[in-house]
Amino acid sequence: MARDANMARLFISLGKKDRIRPNDIVGAIAGETGVPGRSIGGIDIFDNFSFVDVPSKDAAHVIKVMKQNTIKGKTINIEISKG
């Protein structure tokens, strides 16, 4: 799948086992970082982790802010995806 060059893929250490849904991720990022929900791209949720695409220009800000926050009450590890 071709990825948008203006988007950065972030790894999040929560997944299906945490009962996480795409709108939980979008809501947390949009609510905490001020990045509009509509500018958040694709979200892939696996059993133990998830990926979310955010605008590249906002990636560092999203990581910095979200490291201090939780999604559904769970602390998360969030970083640029190595994949």
Secondary structure as UniProt FT lines:
FT   TURN            5..6
FT   STRAND          7..12
FT   HELIX           16..18
FT   HELIX           22..33
FT   HELIX           37..39
FT   STRAND          43..45
FT   STRAND          50..55
FT   HELIX           56..66
FT   TURN            67..68
FT   STRAND          70..71
FT   TURN            72..73
FT   STRAND          74..75
FT   STRAND          78..80
//
